[in-house]
Amino acid sequence: MSNHQLNIEELARQFHEEGYLLLKGVLSADKVARLNQAVDGILAEEPESLSYNIYNSVERHEEIASLIDEPAVLPLIVRLLRHNIQLHISHLTVRKPNPDDIKTSTSSFINWHQDGPHPQFPEINGLAATYYIKTCYMLSDMSEPNRGNTKIIPRSHNVVYRPDTQNVREELPDEMQVCGEPGDVFIFPQNLWHAGAPNQSSFTRRQLFLGYSPIWMRPIDYKTASERLLKDASPIRRQLLGEISDNPFKYYVPDDSMVPLKQLVLGSDVENSVYKQK
């Protein structure tokens, strides 16, 4: 999928109403293969387990870091969160087949929740605003349910809602499992109710979550990006890695020169940009 195929305004409307998007075929088969090869190398360095949660995964391999400013997705994220944003989290999850629902230290399945800190984000009339957005890159065949898919309650970000049960084996009336193929991307805000279904299949679930937030928020899984990541990084990637100024006040009110996403996505150069919107 090339970026010019995205109708960003229509996708933004759908996102605000439904609370999620599923973009088909964003990554090529070759790109998926290279990412899975990178994941293989990462897992080879980890203790054997039924499930893996590997945070700050952009630091583990350049192939994963390349998704930070993925041009097929980034303009949509900027449309949803505006241009003063940075990488909030990069989280690799792997769930091997687990038909007996054995609980593991890295959580083979996750109960219903909204993402956020403890205590949770402030609410008005029982609703929290969208503070950050996650992109989930599917690297394995998730085309059928109960393969460790993400469960969601569509539209639950816009209504006062709490699941009747925390048991993800029970099917809630309004739930759906997000199904997709390698190369698809699932996008959702932190205030959408979601859970991780058990993997009762013969397939291993592989998903990469990259989240974005306003740059004035603290990231979840890193304080500052490494010099290795920042070396030779483009201005856009440096911004997305939180490197815009030594003055912390500028994280709230940056100069335009500090946030190149404003110029490239929203400014006068958009006609000549790979981040061009439709």
Helices and strands as residue ranges (DSSP letters): G 3-5, H 8-18, E 21-23, H 29-44, E 51-55, G 57-59, H 62-65, H 74-81, E 85-95, E 110-113, E 123-124, E 127-128, E 133-138, E 150-152, E 176-177, E 185-189, E 194-196, E 205-214, H 227-230, H 235-240, G 248-251, G 256-258, H 260-261, I 262-266, G 268-272
